Amino acid sequence: MSGVKLIEKALQVFSPTHLEVIDESHLHAGHAGAKDGGGHYIVNIIADAFVSKTRLQKHRMVNDATKHLFPTVIHALSINAKAPE
């Protein structure tokens, strides 16, 4: 299963209304993390689970949900987590 699919699967715990995972690993070819197999990803997620949460809390929630994918699948993860407006 691809890194994108594994991340999407892990983040389903939040029942997101929007989820986009972008693989930017190709932009980091030769980087130490890429050499070891971990990829660089951007996550854009909107979910009710983030209502009334600080930015730090949202990031911790996403990192906790994906921690089993570090460092083999994920080397770097940029997180844009929001509650529905």
Stockholm file with secondary structure:
# STOCKHOLM 1.0

chainA/1-85         MSGVKLIEKALQVFSPTHLEVIDESHLHAGHAGAKDGGGHYIVNIIADAFVSKTRLQKHRMVNDATKHLFPTVIHALSINAKAPE
#=GR chainA/1-85 SS CCHHHHHHHHHGGGCCSEEEEEECGGGGTTCHHHHTTCEEEEEEEECGGGTTCCHHHHHHHHHHHHGGGTTTTEEEEEEEEECCC
#=GC SS_cons        CCHHHHHHHHHGGGCCSEEEEEECGGGGTTCHHHHTTCEEEEEEEECGGGTTCCHHHHHHHHHHHHGGGTTTTEEEEEEEEECCC
//
